[in-house]
Amino acid sequence: MRRLVVEGAYVATVDRSSREFDGGHVVVDDSRIVAVGDGPAPAWAVEGRMPGGGSGSGSVSGSVSVERVDARGHLLTPGLINTHHHLYQWLTRGIAQDSILFDWLVALYPTWARIDEPLVEAGAAAALAVLARSGCTTVGDHHYVFPQGSGDILAGIVRAAGAVGVRLHATRGSMDLGSSQGGLPPDFAVETTDAALLASADAVERFHDPSADARVQIAIAPCSPFSVTSDLLREAAVLGRSLGVRLHTHGSETVEEDAFCLERFGRTPTQYLEDLGWLGDDVWMAHCVHLDDHAISRFAATGTGVAHCPSSNARLAAGIAPVPQLLRAGVPVGLGVDGSASNESGQLGSEIRQAVLLNRLRAGADGFSVRDGLGLATIGGARVLGRERDLGSIEVGKLADLALWRIDGVEFAGIADPVAALGLGALPPVARLWVGGETVVDGGALAGADEGLLAEAAARASRELAARV
Ligand code: ZN
């Protein structure tokens, strides 16, 4: 058995009681947390013995290898959970820099329609590397562009997550409403309804792991009300529920989307999506910027989750989501980077600060705290992805997905509160990142992949994609 003993850190557990220990310990046996508390680790932990008072306790086991980490000068948090991304967009950043969502999409669709499996794998690996180095251990990806003859794109994303070492909640997205039918994407970027449904079922069959320790799960994710037919939305929800997987889409991102739904369906996006079976505790929706009181009450009553993407919403001037109201109503809310083409930083850790700053513009200085931000990025994200039993907080029995932030550098000298250092200061370097007790980042660098090679491959793929247009 492999045991990890972390001592001396400021431990922000994000558990139900929001316990924090200044100089606490965490003990991990193989992939799960077996002890958390104040002060040094108990003697049994460091001596390689078993915990508890049962018959086996106290006996030295020769098969326990103990790694002790002196974490003084560090903040230990749960690994961060990214609830919304489009990893392939790593290849198309810095484009349409001054556009709102619809114009930005129209500018990018022709390039995105030329992606294929190797290009997406290269872009995803680079995006995942940056996510891991910013404290992220679980990544929700929403991929919805599947050009004909582009290979097995989802398999490329799954391989990239395996190479970097993070958990992946991949979604099989889709678009079937081309511009000739009144949709936003050009016809050459969309699939048929039947092809999208067949491929979604196939993705679940091939990649979805329903187990508590899962490294890869699949959700079904038609893209948005303005790029997907009502038939596909309705049938995708039925399919997802019959297969026991979650559902994901974009919703209420912009005023233009509101206008589209009102004009075409006579409904707000939330009313329209609810008509089609798209509210429920197995659904999470990205953005939800323009929710009225009725929509918030429907999200709360149905347990529908929200992926809050503050940088992307600011980049595209979409607006400020009503996150404090959603939290007060009991809606599960997680944090999302969103696609790298509308959030070029690609870091999840710095989205905590962005969420704090953006939400205060709407809710006031005391309307959204740094600990609210950390909560979105951890337990909130776990709830949104349906993994709160196993992820999102530092508690005995949960998976050891942990981020150890170095806060003894000059950037943080003068901030006494380590959580404020993370939520208001510069993004601290990640000293160690563990996924299921395995080291993914060590000393700020990926432990299992060569970042130089990932950077070269992503740059080459980006140039090749641009040359295809
Ligand atoms: Zn998105």
Boltz pocket constraint, residues with backbone or C-beta under 6 A from the ligand:
constraints:
  - pocket:
      binder: B
      contacts: [[A, 84], [A, 85], [A, 86], [A, 142], [A, 250], [A, 286], [A, 338], [A, 339]]
      max_distance: 6.0
